[in-house]
Amino acid sequence: MNMNRRQILILLPAAAIAWKSVLAGTPEDSPNYRMTDHWWGMLIDIPKCIGCGNCVRACQTENDVPNGNFRTWVERYHVSDWEMKNPQDVMTNPLTIPEVISPDGGKEGFPVAADEGGRYFFVPKMCNHCADSPCTQVCPVGATFVAPDGVVLVDQKYCLGCAYCVQACPYGCRYIHPEKRVADKCTLCYHRITKGLTTACCEACPTGARQLVDLKNPKDPIHEFLKTHSVQVLKPQMATGAKVLYNDLDGSVR
Amino acid sequence: MSDLRDAGHLFRFVGIFVLAFVVFLVVRHYIVPRSFGQYGHYRGAAIGEIAALPVRFAGHDTCEACHVEVVDKKSKGKHAHVNCEACHGAQVQHAGSADPSTVKPVLPDTSILCARCHTASAAKPKGFPQVVPSDHSNGMPCNSCHQPHNPGMDAPANDAAAKAAGGAK
């Protein structure tokens, strides 16, 4: 085979890219679940959330989340009438941020709110399973990663517990497990979704405010929902590629 | 050839370098897990380990396979889209046992359970049914009037099937 230097220089990167795609398509051990067929995310429908805390309790039960740590939690926002009338002040003056409470992560619900005007709403939060996640980029040992199906996971046997990822997550979704001393976070109930079940939080949500979505599945109702609703992600300016999609998200949510 | 006569120290240096490289490769082979790099810069086997963790919530499809009469009753009421384990809690021990009747789930206390969702609060969406429990029922448990599986007051609240299913006490 006769090749000059120019042809080799063109062919080598092309071969490298082709090999990458071969590796990405490697069939998994499980015959029924192919990682490459999925791209998981979650839809959170804010107007449906009633702040009951079922998701937080279900997550703790399903994943043995220690007390005081949360893989998912619910925040209650109160944007006062004044804040709604003066949005420019809310953006510039840090003293006028909306009131946000989350007693014990909202696990046992929220105190009754008196009608003081303004707007109340609940914001369930969790790992955003970012496609370009800051947390996986900072791991010095390759213990956390975006799996081929878009779920951000922690290899707890490999994790050193250095907590770089805890600092890197812009959403505050990671914590160091107090007993295992390794990073812990939402796995999007990976042990459930790979078996065809939905996540524990979605299973326990009484109003359907949380829905597991598979963005690679053309039959998933999320595609129709995205066409007809105003859906946003948290901190879009950070370009994390977050896959937890919020319907009707108020601009004050951080 | 005479140029190489004094180059022995260079060959020794190269030899040490090659030996160190071989030792590095051998050590690396044993230290780095087999599946590292299978999908990317991480241990590929970790994905399978996480996927093998035990499930606690059986899922409503599992419940509905046996409890057909409850599905039927629920489908007619406002709680049609509330999954079983949203109220009854994680039930994989009940659903996964050889004889589910031996592992009976504990019935939730309706005065706590219902209040979690239906206690009136200005923070809840306006269309969601809410009551002030002390005014609404005067301390009576919710299920003295409402069947949890079909809570509307137009539902037949006293039928024997409801009692058998655990709706009324």
Boltz contact constraints between the chains, C-beta under 6 A:
constraints:
  - contact:
      token1: [A, 47]
      token2: [B, 125]
      max_distance: 6.0
  - contact:
      token1: [A, 50]
      token2: [B, 117]
      max_distance: 6.0
  - contact:
      token1: [A, 50]
      token2: [B, 124]
      max_distance: 6.0
  - contact:
      token1: [A, 50]
      token2: [B, 128]
      max_distance: 6.0
  - contact:
      token1: [A, 52]
      token2: [B, 116]
      max_distance: 6.0
  - contact:
      token1: [A, 52]
      token2: [B, 117]
      max_distance: 6.0
  - contact:
      token1: [A, 54]
      token2: [B, 86]
      max_distance: 6.0
  - contact:
      token1: [A, 61]
      token2: [B, 56]
      max_distance: 6.0
  - contact:
      token1: [A, 61]
      token2: [B, 90]
      max_distance: 6.0
  - contact:
      token1: [A, 62]
      token2: [B, 56]
      max_distance: 6.0
  - contact:
      token1: [A, 62]
      token2: [B, 57]
      max_distance: 6.0
  - contact:
      token1: [A, 76]
      token2: [B, 123]
      max_distance: 6.0
  - contact:
      token1: [A, 109]
      token2: [B, 116]
      max_distance: 6.0
  - contact:
      token1: [A, 112]
      token2: [B, 121]
      max_distance: 6.0
  - contact:
      token1: [A, 113]
      token2: [B, 121]
      max_distance: 6.0
  - contact:
      token1: [A, 113]
      token2: [B, 122]
      max_distance: 6.0
  - contact:
      token1: [A, 113]
      token2: [B, 123]
      max_distance: 6.0
  - contact:
      token1: [A, 115]
      token2: [B, 122]
      max_distance: 6.0
  - contact:
      token1: [A, 120]
      token2: [B, 122]
      max_distance: 6.0
  - contact:
      token1: [A, 120]
      token2: [B, 123]
      max_distance: 6.0
  - contact:
      token1: [A, 142]
      token2: [B, 41]
      max_distance: 6.0
  - contact:
      token1: [A, 142]
      token2: [B, 42]
      max_distance: 6.0
  - contact:
      token1: [A, 145]
      token2: [B, 40]
      max_distance: 6.0
  - contact:
      token1: [A, 145]
      token2: [B, 42]
      max_distance: 6.0
  - contact:
      token1: [A, 147]
      token2: [B, 47]
      max_distance: 6.0
  - contact:
      token1: [A, 148]
      token2: [B, 39]
      max_distance: 6.0
  - contact:
      token1: [A, 153]
      token2: [B, 50]
      max_distance: 6.0
  - contact:
      token1: [A, 155]
      token2: [B, 43]
      max_distance: 6.0
  - contact:
      token1: [A, 155]
      token2: [B, 46]
      max_distance: 6.0
  - contact:
      token1: [A, 158]
      token2: [B, 43]
      max_distance: 6.0
  - contact:
      token1: [A, 187]
      token2: [B, 50]
      max_distance: 6.0
  - contact:
      token1: [A, 190]
      token2: [B, 50]
      max_distance: 6.0
  - contact:
      token1: [A, 190]
      token2: [B, 51]
      max_distance: 6.0
  - contact:
      token1: [A, 191]
      token2: [B, 51]
      max_distance: 6.0
  - contact:
      token1: [A, 191]
      token2: [B, 53]
      max_distance: 6.0
  - contact:
      token1: [A, 192]
      token2: [B, 55]
      max_distance: 6.0
  - contact:
      token1: [A, 194]
      token2: [B, 51]
      max_distance: 6.0
  - contact:
      token1: [A, 197]
      token2: [B, 59]
      max_distance: 6.0
  - contact:
      token1: [A, 200]
      token2: [B, 57]
      max_distance: 6.0
  - contact:
      token1: [A, 203]
      token2: [B, 57]
      max_distance: 6.0
  - contact:
      token1: [A, 203]
      token2: [B, 83]
      max_distance: 6.0
  - contact:
      token1: [A, 203]
      token2: [B, 85]
      max_distance: 6.0
  - contact:
      token1: [A, 204]
      token2: [B, 86]
      max_distance: 6.0
  - contact:
      token1: [A, 206]
      token2: [B, 82]
      max_distance: 6.0
  - contact:
      token1: [A, 206]
      token2: [B, 86]
      max_distance: 6.0
  - contact:
      token1: [A, 206]
      token2: [B, 117]
      max_distance: 6.0
  - contact:
      token1: [A, 208]
      token2: [B, 81]
      max_distance: 6.0
